[in-house]
Amino acid sequence: MFRGFFFLLFIRAEYITNLIFISYGAIITEPIVLGDFILRRKLISFLIMFAIVLSMSSTAIAETIDMMNEPTEEELYTYDKIWMESTDEERYYMDSAIKARAVGLSTKEFKFFARVVEGEGRFCEDDLTDKVLVACVVINRTNCSKWPTKTITKTLQRPNQFLAVNQETKECYVSRTLDSEWAIILAYRLIDSYSIDCHMVYYNSIGFGGYSSSFADYVDCRYCNGNCFSCIKCDCSYCTDYCAIYDPEWSLGAVEMIEPRYERPIGSITAAEIVYLGKY
């Protein structure tokens, strides 16, 4: 990873060095031994590379490395083939990069999403419902044009929205798990199949009582010490299209509570069997 990063920097520095020697080569009148000439060129290249690194912010360097870490087109084709030819039980254990590809996210964004879902959702031995619905809320907010964020990462990093996200660093220091990654997979399936109300954009762990009349109770996950999920009225283009096609009679007062259960493809597990994948 780092070898490739610095190799690209060196290539860029070599290019700049060549321009320098081409531009000023005509004014070099004293004889130069070939070995000394090559040595000088390499030295200048390294100095230029060092200057480039110093001029880059730590964020820019990290983003460059992340971009280089993303899979190639050939790898993406392989990921698609593996995913299509596998069962959900096999997919549950797959690498994060393959799951990210399945939902159309970068590996970095998918991992960040999974860490936040793990931090916001509650563990239940029998199902993933709370984590799945947390992920659905994030996706619904990202799709809704009334929200000022258009990517999963920006939605998660919006100030004072998700307790699992550090408000200063905008990072989440919770370890993602196989459960939280699979919850995202299920959430995208629900959203893409219009099987969950697109108006569900709020939740809290306190209960429904603290909400105003502008919220409609939708899902109660307190059976696993989870969250209470609510819908609001929204006339954005995304929600309007949803209602026009899938629920023409939708109104806030007509929202009925549902009791979904979204299970793991591997069945129930205990807390001791949770597979932690790391904080990065």
Secondary structure, 3 states (H helix, E strand, C coil): CHHHHHHHHHHHHHHHHHHHHHHHHHHCCCCCCHHHHHHHHHHHHHHHHHHHHHHCCHHHHHHHHHHHHCCCHHHHHHHHHHHHCCCHHHHHCCCHHHHHHHHCCCHHHHHHHHHHHHHHCCCCCCCCHHHHHHHHHHHHHHHCCCCCCCCHHHHHCCCCCCCCECCCCCCECCCEEHHHHHHHHHHHHHHHCCCCCCCEEEEECCCCCCCCCCEEEEEECHHHCCCEEEEECCCCHHHHHHHHHHCCCCCHHHCCCECCCCCCCCCCCCHHHCCEEECC
